[in-house]
Amino acid sequence: MVRLGFPLAFGLFILSPFIWLMRTAAGDIAATDTLFNWYHLWFLAALIAYSTVIYASIRLRLDDALATYFVDLIARKTVRSSTVLLFTAVTSATLFGIAPRIMAATMSDSTFATFRMLQLAAGYLPMFLLGYLVGRVPALKS
């Protein structure tokens, strides 16, 4: 949290207003109406959220159960590691496709514009979880 939280806070509360000020002073009409903009900092916020999910699964001991489950499936040749990769890609693509629609239907236009990066965070979550699983299940590395 410290490694990700401090850079996120610095970016949002120092760099973002500074960029807004420079763009506004330069007469950039494309500058957003908001003083605080995520720019590429959304990824730090997503990593904090992802890490919270992993931490919760560790605390609930779900990570061991999931790793054991995958080891068993691969050992019995029920699932191949390539199938896990394909499932991850399809899930990620699906989330990239449906997240903007769900957000647009449930959020006001200004909220949607402010938190547009949530669609990216949703889409990258399966890939993050795959990376975590690959670290836990050696058979997935092949």
C-alpha positions in Angstrom: 0.0 0.0 0.0 2.9 2.4 0.8 4.7 1.6 -2.5 1.5 2.3 -4.5 -0.4 4.7 -2.3 2.2 7.4 -2.0 2.9 7.7 -5.7 -0.9 7.7 -6.4 -1.5 10.4 -3.8 1.4 12.5 -5.1 0.2 12.1 -8.7 -3.4 13.0 -7.9 -2.9 15.8 -5.4 0.4 17.4 -6.7 1.0 16.5 -10.3 -2.6 16.5 -11.5 -3.4 20.0 -10.3 -0.1 21.2 -11.7 -0.8 19.7 -15.1 -4.3 21.3 -15.0 -2.8 24.7 -14.1 -0.3 24.5 -17.0 -2.9 23.4 -19.5 -5.4 26.1 -18.3 -2.7 28.8 -18.4 -1.7 27.7 -21.9 -5.4 28.1 -23.0 -5.8 24.4 -23.7 -9.6 24.1 -24.2 -9.2 20.3 -24.0 -8.2 20.6 -20.4 -10.8 18.9 -18.2 -13.1 20.7 -15.9 -11.8 18.9 -12.9 -8.7 19.8 -11.1 -7.9 16.1 -10.3 -7.5 13.8 -13.2 -6.4 10.1 -13.2 -4.3 10.2 -16.3 -2.3 7.0 -16.1 -2.5 6.9 -12.4 -5.6 4.7 -12.6 -3.3 1.7 -12.8 -1.9 2.4 -9.3 -5.4 2.6 -7.9 -6.3 -0.7 -9.7 -3.2 -2.4 -8.3 -4.2 -1.3 -4.8 -7.7 -2.8 -5.4 -6.2 -6.0 -6.9 -3.8 -6.3 -4.0 -6.7 -5.9 -1.6 -8.5 -8.8 -3.3 -5.4 -11.0 -3.1 -4.9 -10.0 0.6 -8.5 -10.9 1.4 -8.2 -14.3 -0.4 -5.0 -15.0 1.6 -6.7 -14.1 4.9 -9.7 -16.2 4.1 -7.3 -19.0 3.0 -9.0 -19.1 -0.4 -5.6 -18.8 -2.3 -4.4 -22.2 -1.0 -7.7 -23.8 -1.9 -7.7 -22.3 -5.4 -4.0 -23.3 -6.0 -4.7 -26.8 -4.8 -7.8 -27.0 -7.1 -5.8 -26.0 -10.1 -2.9 -28.3 -9.3 -5.4 -31.2 -9.0 -7.1 -30.3 -12.3 -3.9 -30.1 -14.2 -2.5 -33.3 -12.6 -5.7 -35.2 -13.6 -5.4 -33.6 -17.1 -8.9 -32.2 -16.7 -7.6 -28.7 -17.6 -4.5 -27.7 -19.5 -2.7 -24.5 -18.7 -3.5 -23.2 -22.2 -7.2 -23.5 -21.4 -6.6 -21.3 -18.3 -4.9 -18.8 -20.5 -7.7 -18.8 -23.1 -10.3 -18.5 -20.3 -8.4 -15.5 -18.9 -8.2 -13.8 -22.3 -11.9 -14.3 -23.0 -13.0 -13.2 -19.5 -10.8 -10.1 -19.9 -12.1 -9.2 -23.3 -15.7 -9.7 -22.1 -15.1 -7.4 -19.1 -13.5 -4.8 -21.4 -16.6 -5.0 -23.6 -19.4 -5.0 -20.9 -17.9 -2.7 -18.3 -18.4 0.5 -20.2 -22.0 -0.4 -21.0 -22.7 -1.2 -17.3 -21.0 2.0 -16.2 -22.9 4.1 -18.7 -26.2 2.6 -17.7 -25.6 3.1 -13.9 -23.6 6.3 -13.7 -24.3 9.9 -14.5 -22.3 11.3 -17.4 -20.0 13.3 -15.1 -19.3 10.3 -12.8 -18.7 8.1 -15.9 -16.2 10.6 -17.3 -14.4 10.9 -13.9 -14.2 7.1 -13.3 -13.8 6.0 -16.9 -10.7 4.1 -15.9 -12.8 1.5 -13.9 -13.5 -0.2 -17.2 -9.8 -0.7 -17.6 -9.4 -1.9 -14.1 -12.2 -4.5 -14.6 -10.7 -5.7 -17.8 -7.2 -6.2 -16.5 -8.3 -8.0 -13.3 -8.4 -11.5 -14.8 -4.8 -11.0 -16.1 -3.6 -9.9 -12.7 -5.2 -12.9 -11.1 -3.6 -15.2 -13.7 -0.2 -13.7 -12.9 -0.9 -14.4 -9.2 -2.0 -18.0 -10.0 1.1 -18.6 -12.2 3.2 -17.6 -9.2 1.3 -20.1 -7.0 0.9 -23.0 -9.4 4.2 -24.1 -11.1 2.3 -26.2 -13.6 0.7 -23.1 -15.1 4.1 -21.7 -16.0 4.4 -24.2 -18.8 
